[in-house]
Amino acid sequence: MTYNSEWLVDSLPGQEVGAEDAGRRRVQFNFPILTVRTQLFTGAFDKLGALRASRLVSWAALVIVPVVVGIGLYLICNSLFALLWNPAAGDAARELGPGAYLLLPGINPVLPLLYGWFAIICAIAVHEGAHGVVARNLGLKVRSSGLLFFLFIPIGAFVDVDEEQLKKAKSKVSSRIMAAGVGGNIAVAAVCLIGVLVIVGGLAPVIDGVYVYDVVQGMPAEVAGLLPKDVLVSVDNVRINSTMDLRALLENKTLGDIVQVTAVRGEMWQDQFSTFVNLTVYENRTVMGASLGDLMIEERLRNYQALTPDRLPMHLVPPALASGLVPFSDSLASFYWHWLGTQWHVLANVLFWLWFVNVNVAVFNALPIYPLDGGRMFNIALKSVMGRRGREKLISRMTIAVTATLICVLLMIVLIPFIT
């Protein structure tokens, strides 16, 4: 049997790379799919499968899958209801575009190329490797493994488990093999999420103050030498932490008054710049002529560190979608210090995308859509409950009905924003 992670999901066993004759070729190209097959990892599957822990992991995965299925179905239903009843959800989906539904860097607008491809390759390796390890642990033969490419772009992986052995295996054995991929992804996702939380927990603000988003051409702030991305820290030697502090200081000033402004800039905000600003009046307000905003660095950090149930979902939000919320986003990383060094945010992003991609791969593969892992497990469960004799057609129809229903719902989620 062949487990394929094509487009990051398992495909129908026995197809494309699973044919016995063609499957023995190391490289096979059926335009536009390139299949590269190897037995290089067979020894690793044998060694890991021989560990007693592999058997315990396979049972744990079997318990995890129903939980993941429940989460996946909840997310699907919640997304559908949001699109039907909340116009803002449809607007957000249209803004991101249809590529947001594909877990492919370069197509998905929020998935970075470098972090994204690294996380995808790792997630595929974990998913398919777990199938192979558990199969060997349970005594089934693994013929080979390999990668799938769309032309030269990696899109999936596969592990060839002996089809005849799998057909003859008990339902608990075959289900544990199929649950292993989802379980492996969830385990990696959990470890990486903990890693992200540990890193964020060790952050400390470098600077706080009033952020300069832009300066108006010809206005006093530009004339005085203030630049976009500066952080104002004091006015007339009085510390300012917010725009409210700044407004309170300027309320007693008027046209022509001069104030001393101190700003910081540069790497780790170590460069201090002090200048004098000749204030002007705009719409009956004394201003410097700059677009300003509160940094709230400490508040943002505390908000992200909070692990209350209502805030836990924010850890699934990609940094690009919440640059003002996620401490390791490109917008906020420079405002924090960590004992790991100046590149702490690189490790945080690696762990985040490993968590994000692995949990998405796990949830999607766990759905009862045939031939995904969840769909095959659903089919096996029906056979176990209803019996095989004389009910094959009914079981097949039920499997197809559930698969078709979920595919229709997923298509609705993708299409509704663009047809309403």
C-alpha positions as CSV (number, residue, x, y, z in Angstrom):
1,M,0.0,0.0,0.0
2,T,1.1,3.6,-0.6
3,Y,0.7,6.5,1.7
4,N,0.9,9.7,-0.4
5,S,1.0,13.2,1.1
6,E,0.0,14.9,-2.1
7,W,-0.7,18.6,-1.6
8,L,0.0,17.9,2.0
9,V,-2.6,15.1,2.3
10,D,-2.6,11.4,2.0
11,S,-3.9,10.2,-1.4
12,L,-5.6,7.1,-2.5
13,P,-3.4,4.0,-1.8
14,G,-2.2,2.1,-4.8
15,Q,-2.4,5.1,-7.2
16,E,0.4,7.0,-9.0
17,V,3.4,5.6,-7.1
18,G,1.8,2.5,-5.7
19,A,1.7,0.3,-8.8
20,E,3.9,-2.7,-8.3
21,D,5.9,-2.5,-11.5
22,A,6.2,1.2,-11.8
23,G,6.8,1.5,-8.1
24,R,10.2,-0.3,-8.3
25,R,11.7,2.4,-10.4
26,R,13.6,5.0,-8.4
27,V,12.6,7.9,-10.5
28,Q,9.3,8.2,-12.3
29,F,7.9,11.1,-14.2
30,N,4.3,11.3,-15.2
31,F,3.8,15.0,-16.3
32,P,3.7,17.1,-14.2
33,I,4.4,14.8,-11.2
34,L,7.9,13.6,-10.5
35,T,8.3,10.7,-8.1
36,V,11.6,9.9,-6.5
37,R,11.7,6.6,-4.6
38,T,14.4,5.3,-2.2
39,Q,15.0,2.6,0.4
40,L,17.4,4.8,2.2
41,F,15.1,5.3,5.2
42,T,13.9,1.7,5.5
43,G,16.6,0.9,8.1
44,A,15.5,3.9,10.2
45,F,12.0,2.7,10.1
46,D,13.2,-0.7,11.3
47,K,15.2,0.7,14.2
48,L,12.6,3.2,15.4
49,G,9.8,0.6,14.9
50,A,11.7,-1.8,17.2
51,L,11.4,0.6,20.1
52,R,8.7,-0.2,22.6
53,A,7.8,3.5,22.7
54,S,6.6,3.2,19.1
55,R,3.8,0.9,20.1
56,L,2.7,3.3,22.9
57,V,2.8,6.2,20.4
58,S,0.6,4.3,17.9
59,W,-2.1,3.8,20.6
60,A,-1.8,7.4,21.7
61,A,-2.3,8.5,18.1
62,L,-5.4,6.4,17.8
63,V,-6.9,8.3,20.7
64,I,-5.7,11.7,19.4
65,V,-7.3,11.4,16.0
66,P,-11.0,11.6,17.1
67,V,-10.1,14.7,19.1
68,V,-8.4,16.3,16.1
69,V,-11.4,15.3,13.9
70,G,-13.7,17.1,16.4
71,I,-11.5,20.2,16.2
72,G,-11.4,20.1,12.4
73,L,-15.2,19.8,12.1
74,Y,-15.7,22.6,14.6
75,L,-13.4,24.9,12.6
76,I,-15.1,24.0,9.3
77,C,-18.6,24.7,10.7
78,N,-17.5,27.8,12.4
79,S,-15.8,29.1,9.2
80,L,-19.0,28.4,7.2
81,F,-21.3,30.1,9.6
82,A,-19.0,33.1,9.9
83,L,-19.0,33.5,6.1
84,L,-22.8,33.1,5.9
85,W,-23.7,35.5,8.7
86,N,-20.7,37.9,9.1
87,P,-19.9,40.1,6.1
88,A,-16.6,41.0,7.6
89,A,-15.4,37.4,7.4
90,G,-16.1,37.4,3.7
91,D,-14.4,40.7,3.2
92,A,-11.3,39.3,4.9
93,A,-11.3,36.2,2.8
94,R,-11.6,38.2,-0.4
95,E,-8.7,40.4,0.6
96,L,-6.5,37.4,1.2
97,G,-7.6,35.7,-2.0
98,P,-8.2,32.0,-2.9
99,G,-4.5,31.3,-2.4
100,A,-5.0,31.6,1.4
101,Y,-6.7,28.1,1.3
102,L,-3.6,26.4,-0.1
103,L,-0.7,25.6,2.3
104,L,1.9,26.5,-0.4
105,P,4.5,29.2,0.1
106,G,4.5,31.7,-2.7
107,I,0.7,31.1,-3.3
108,N,-0.6,31.5,0.2
109,P,-0.2,35.3,1.0
110,V,0.7,34.8,4.7
111,L,3.0,31.8,4.4
112,P,6.7,32.9,4.1
113,L,8.8,31.1,1.5
114,L,11.8,30.1,3.7
115,Y,10.0,29.3,6.9
116,G,7.0,27.9,5.0
117,W,8.9,25.4,2.9
118,F,11.0,24.3,5.8
119,A,7.9,23.7,7.9
120,I,6.1,21.8,5.1
121,I,9.0,19.5,4.4
122,C,9.4,18.7,8.1
123,A,5.6,18.1,8.4
124,I,5.6,15.8,5.5
125,A,8.6,13.9,6.8
126,V,7.0,13.5,10.2
127,H,3.7,12.5,8.8
128,E,5.0,9.8,6.4
129,G,7.8,8.7,8.7
130,A,5.3,8.0,11.5
131,H,3.4,5.8,9.1
132,G,6.5,3.8,8.3
133,V,7.7,3.5,11.9
134,V,4.4,2.2,13.2
135,A,4.0,-0.1,10.3
136,R,7.3,-1.8,11.1
137,N,6.5,-1.9,14.8
138,L,3.3,-3.8,14.0
139,G,5.2,-6.2,11.7
140,L,4.1,-4.9,8.3
141,K,6.7,-4.5,5.5
142,V,7.7,-1.1,4.3
143,R,8.9,-1.5,0.7
144,S,10.2,2.1,0.1
145,S,9.6,5.8,0.7
146,G,10.1,8.9,-1.4
147,L,9.1,12.4,-2.4
148,L,6.6,13.8,-4.9
149,F,7.4,16.9,-6.9
150,F,5.2,19.1,-9.1
151,L,7.8,19.5,-11.8
152,F,10.6,20.5,-9.4
153,I,8.5,21.8,-6.5
154,P,8.2,19.4,-3.6
155,I,4.5,18.8,-2.8
156,G,4.4,15.6,-0.8
157,A,5.9,12.3,0.3
158,F,4.9,8.7,0.5
159,V,5.7,5.5,2.4
160,D,4.9,2.1,0.7
161,V,3.4,-0.3,3.2
162,D,2.7,-3.8,1.9
163,E,-0.9,-3.6,0.6
164,E,-1.7,-7.3,1.0
165,Q,-0.5,-7.4,4.6
166,L,-2.5,-4.3,5.3
167,K,-5.7,-5.8,3.8
168,K,-5.3,-8.9,6.0
169,A,-4.4,-6.9,9.2
170,K,-6.9,-6.4,12.0
171,S,-8.8,-3.1,12.1
172,K,-6.9,-1.9,15.1
173,V,-3.6,-2.5,13.4
174,S,-4.5,-0.7,10.2
175,S,-6.1,2.1,12.1
176,R,-3.0,2.6,14.2
177,I,-0.8,2.8,11.1
178,M,-3.1,5.5,9.6
179,A,-3.5,7.4,12.8
180,A,0.3,7.6,13.2
181,G,0.8,10.4,10.7
182,V,-1.8,12.7,12.4
183,G,-0.4,11.7,15.8
184,G,3.2,12.5,14.7
185,N,2.2,15.9,13.4
186,I,0.3,16.8,16.6
187,A,3.2,15.7,18.8
188,V,5.6,18.0,16.8
189,A,3.1,20.8,16.8
190,A,2.7,20.6,20.6
191,V,6.5,20.6,21.2
192,C,7.0,23.6,18.9
193,L,4.1,25.6,20.4
194,I,5.6,25.0,23.9
195,G,9.0,26.2,22.4
196,V,7.3,29.4,21.1
197,L,5.7,30.1,24.5
198,V,9.0,29.5,26.3
199,I,10.8,32.0,24.0
200,V,8.1,34.6,24.3
201,G,8.1,34.1,28.1
202,G,11.7,35.1,28.2
203,L,11.3,38.4,26.3
204,A,11.9,41.8,27.8
205,P,11.0,45.2,26.2
206,V,14.0,47.1,24.9
207,I,12.2,50.4,24.6
208,D,8.8,52.0,24.9
209,G,7.4,55.3,23.9
210,V,5.6,57.0,21.0
211,Y,6.3,55.5,17.5
212,V,6.7,57.8,14.5
213,Y,4.9,56.2,11.6
214,D,5.4,59.1,9.2
215,V,6.5,62.7,9.1
216,V,4.7,65.3,7.0
217,Q,6.8,67.0,4.4
218,G,7.7,70.6,5.2
219,M,6.2,70.4,8.8
220,P,8.3,71.0,11.9
221,A,9.0,67.4,12.7
222,E,10.7,66.9,9.3
223,V,12.6,70.1,9.5
224,A,13.9,69.1,13.0
225,G,15.2,65.8,11.5
226,L,12.8,63.3,12.9
227,L,12.3,60.2,10.7
228,P,9.7,57.5,10.3
229,K,10.4,54.6,12.6
230,D,11.9,56.8,15.3
231,V,10.6,56.3,18.9
232,L,10.0,59.5,20.9
233,V,11.0,58.9,24.5
234,S,11.0,62.4,26.0
235,V,9.8,66.0,25.5
236,D,11.6,68.8,27.4
237,N,13.3,66.0,29.4
238,V,9.9,64.6,30.5
239,R,9.5,60.9,29.8
240,I,6.6,60.0,27.5
241,N,5.2,56.5,27.2
242,S,2.1,57.2,25.2
243,T,0.4,59.6,22.9
244,M,-1.7,60.7,25.8
245,D,1.5,61.7,27.7
246,L,2.6,63.7,24.6
247,R,-0.8,65.4,24.2
248,A,-0.8,66.5,27.8
249,L,2.6,68.1,27.3
250,L,1.6,69.9,24.1
251,E,-1.8,71.1,25.4
252,N,-0.1,74.1,27.1
253,K,2.0,75.0,24.0
254,T,1.0,77.2,21.1
255,L,2.2,78.2,17.7
256,G,5.9,79.1,17.6
257,D,6.8,77.4,20.9
258,I,10.0,75.3,20.7
259,V,10.3,71.9,22.5
260,Q,13.2,69.6,22.9
261,V,12.4,66.2,21.6
262,T,14.6,63.1,22.2
263,A,14.2,60.0,20.0
264,V,15.9,56.7,19.7
265,R,16.7,54.8,16.5
266,G,19.1,52.3,15.0
267,E,19.9,48.7,16.0
268,M,18.4,47.8,19.4
269,W,17.4,51.5,19.7
270,Q,20.9,52.4,20.9
271,D,21.3,55.6,18.9
272,Q,19.8,58.6,20.7
273,F,18.9,61.7,18.8
274,S,17.9,65.0,20.4
275,T,16.5,68.0,18.4
276,F,14.3,71.1,18.8
277,V,10.9,71.3,17.2
278,N,9.2,74.6,16.4
279,L,5.5,73.7,17.0
280,T,2.7,74.7,14.7
281,V,-1.1,74.6,14.8
282,Y,-3.4,72.3,12.8
283,E,-7.1,72.2,13.2
284,N,-6.9,74.1,16.5
285,R,-4.3,71.7,17.9
286,T,-0.7,72.2,18.6
287,V,1.3,69.6,16.6
288,M,4.7,68.7,15.4
289,G,3.6,67.4,12.0
290,A,4.1,63.7,12.4
291,S,1.9,60.6,12.4
292,L,2.3,59.0,15.8
293,G,1.1,55.9,17.7
294,D,1.4,54.1,21.0
295,L,3.9,51.2,21.0
296,M,2.5,49.6,24.2
297,I,5.3,47.1,24.0
298,E,4.8,45.7,27.5
299,E,1.0,45.4,27.0
300,R,1.3,43.6,23.7
301,L,3.7,41.1,25.3
302,R,1.5,40.4,28.3
303,N,-1.5,40.0,26.0
304,Y,0.4,37.4,23.9
305,Q,1.8,35.6,27.0
306,A,-1.7,35.1,28.5
307,L,-2.8,31.5,28.1
308,T,-6.4,31.9,28.9
309,P,-8.8,29.8,26.7
310,D,-10.1,32.8,24.9
311,R,-6.6,34.0,23.9
312,L,-5.2,30.6,23.0
313,P,-6.5,30.9,19.4
314,M,-4.3,33.9,18.8
315,H,-1.3,31.5,18.7
316,L,-2.7,30.2,15.4
317,V,-2.6,33.7,13.9
318,P,0.3,34.1,11.5
319,P,2.7,37.0,12.3
320,A,1.9,38.6,8.9
321,L,-1.8,38.8,9.8
322,A,-1.2,40.3,13.2
323,S,2.0,42.2,13.0
324,G,0.9,44.5,15.9
325,L,0.0,41.5,18.1
326,V,2.7,38.8,17.6
327,P,6.0,39.8,19.4
328,F,8.2,37.9,16.9
329,S,6.6,39.6,13.9
330,D,8.8,41.8,11.6
331,S,7.1,44.8,13.1
332,L,7.6,44.1,16.8
333,A,10.7,41.8,17.1
334,S,13.2,44.7,17.3
335,F,11.4,46.1,20.3
336,Y,12.2,43.1,22.5
337,W,15.4,41.6,23.9
338,H,16.1,37.9,24.6
339,W,19.0,36.1,26.2
340,L,19.2,33.9,23.0
341,G,20.7,36.9,21.2
342,T,19.6,39.3,18.5
343,Q,18.3,36.4,16.2
344,W,15.9,35.1,18.8
345,H,13.0,35.9,16.5
346,V,14.3,33.6,13.8
347,L,14.0,30.6,16.2
348,A,10.6,31.8,17.3
349,N,9.4,32.0,13.7
350,V,10.8,28.6,12.8
351,L,9.0,27.0,15.8
352,F,5.8,28.9,15.1
353,W,5.6,27.8,11.4
354,L,6.5,24.2,12.4
355,W,3.6,24.4,14.9
356,F,1.2,26.1,12.4
357,V,1.9,23.8,9.4
358,N,2.0,20.5,11.4
359,V,-1.3,21.2,13.2
360,N,-3.0,22.2,9.8
361,V,-1.6,19.0,8.1
362,A,-2.9,16.9,11.1
363,V,-6.4,18.5,11.1
364,F,-6.9,18.2,7.4
365,N,-5.6,14.6,7.2
366,A,-7.8,13.6,10.2
367,L,-11.0,14.7,8.4
368,P,-13.3,11.7,7.4
369,I,-12.7,12.4,3.7
370,Y,-11.6,9.3,1.7
371,P,-8.8,8.7,0.9
372,L,-7.3,10.8,3.7
373,D,-6.2,9.0,6.9
374,G,-9.4,10.1,8.6
375,G,-11.5,8.8,5.7
376,R,-9.8,5.4,5.7
377,M,-10.1,5.1,9.5
378,F,-13.8,6.0,9.2
379,N,-14.3,3.3,6.5
380,I,-12.5,0.7,8.7
381,A,-14.6,1.7,11.7
382,L,-17.8,1.2,9.7
383,K,-16.6,-2.3,8.6
384,S,-15.7,-3.1,12.2
385,V,-19.1,-2.1,13.5
386,M,-21.3,-3.2,10.7
387,G,-19.4,-6.3,9.5
388,R,-18.0,-6.9,6.1
389,R,-20.2,-9.6,4.7
390,G,-23.0,-8.3,2.5
391,R,-22.7,-4.7,3.6
392,E,-19.7,-3.6,1.5
393,K,-22.0,-1.5,-0.8
394,L,-23.7,0.2,2.2
395,I,-20.4,0.9,3.9
396,S,-19.0,2.3,0.6
397,R,-22.0,4.5,0.1
398,M,-21.8,5.9,3.7
399,T,-18.1,6.6,3.2
400,I,-18.7,8.4,-0.1
401,A,-21.7,10.3,1.4
402,V,-19.6,11.7,4.3
403,T,-16.7,12.5,1.9
404,A,-18.9,14.3,-0.6
405,T,-20.7,16.3,2.2
406,L,-17.4,17.5,3.7
407,I,-15.9,18.3,0.2
408,C,-19.0,20.4,-0.6
409,V,-18.7,22.3,2.7
410,L,-15.0,23.0,2.0
411,L,-15.9,24.2,-1.5
412,M,-18.6,26.5,-0.1
413,I,-16.1,28.0,2.3
414,V,-13.7,28.7,-0.6
415,L,-16.3,30.0,-3.0
416,I,-18.8,31.9,-0.9
417,P,-16.5,35.0,-0.4
418,F,-16.1,35.4,-4.1
419,I,-19.8,34.8,-5.2
420,T,-21.6,37.0,-2.6
